[in-house]
């Protein structure tokens, strides 16, 4: 199964049916979702996810709301009778009710991508007003949703925010799995960054060494090498014999060892001399 289905399976098994107000709040979340279509006398909730529909059936049963299950190919449909139960919905004003409402909205039409590939969670709601309502509601719990421009879709693309949302709606096992994947993914990214950095530094070192050796060979070719000072000749000969050595390593090979900056200064001086002579050619 997908990670999204795993989350919904976990949520579908939560035992939160003992408090009617929480059941009402979660059912309202379902009804705000794009998958709940009002057909006048009834509301059709349409989904391909078995965990969505199983949870919905339990909520309806708990509130004694009549419904008819249907199967249309791969699609599962719950035709829900609109009775006085729906008119009794009220504003929910405590944290547990807000958690239940957000959970219902996610189960109703939410999805989350495979966190091994990218971080993306979204919920497709029926109206832009619903999207704004859910965004503002969760902002009060330090969970930052964004709204897709001109659409009634709320989404999250940050790993930490997705983790907070999953924890908020009660998917504790999914949070642990998500965080484990996040840690491994971040570690891989850090290793790749380090490797890329080391590779870039190595390429820079190799290119510098090639440029230095070419300058030295040029001075030898035009019979100017022997006119260099003894300290420049010494470092030049070491560089030609040790093309892979670092500046620090070259400094340690000298008869009178010097540091990295001293070696760099001498080699730069050789480059400057070679470049100055080339200008006259």
C-alpha positions, 0 to 999 in steps of 0.5 A: 500500500501507499504511505497515504493508505497506511495513514488512512488505515491507522486513522480508520482504526482509532476508537473515538466513537464514545463521544458524540461531539467528536463523531459529529466533528469528524463527520463534518470534516468528511462533508467539507471534502470534495468527495462529498457531493450534495444531491438535494435529498442525499449526499453521495460520498465517493471514494476508492479507499476502503479505509475512508468508507469504513470509517465513514460508515462507523461515524454514520452508524454512531449518529443513527444516520441512514445511508446506502452503500453502493459499488460502482466499479472501483468506486465505493459510494455511500448515499447518505440521507439528509435528515435533521442530524445534519442540521444539528451540526454546530460550531466546534470550539475545543481542541479535541473537536478540531482534531476530529474535524481535521481528521475527517477532512483528511480522510474525506479527500486528503492524500500524502505522497511517498516521503521517500520521494518528496513531502506533499500533503493536500486536502481537496475541499468543496469550497474556498471558504472551507479551505480558508476555515481549515487553514485558519483553524490549524494555524491556531495550533502552529500548523501552517497550511497553504491554499492553492491559488484560486482553488479549494485545496490546502496543502503542505510541502514542509516535512516538519509541518506534515509531521505536526499535522499527522500528530494533530489528527491522531496518526501517531504510528505514521508520524514515527514512520514519517520521521524515520524516513525524514531522518534517513532522507536528510542523512542521505542529502547531507552525505550527498552534499558533503560528497559534492563539496569534496568532489568540487574541492578535489577538482579545484585542487587538481585544476590548480595543480595542472595550471601550476605544472603547465606554468613550470613546464612553460618556463623550462621550455623557454629556458627561464626556469633556472632564472627563478630564485632557489625557493621557487625552483625548490617548490616547482620541482616538488610540484612536478614530482608530486602533482596530487599533493596538497599545498600542506603536503608540499610545504612539509616536503621542503628542506625548510618546511613552510605552511600552506599559505607560504606554498600558495604564495610561491606557486602563485609567484611562479604563475605570475612570472609565467603569465607576464612572460606570455604577454610578450609572446 
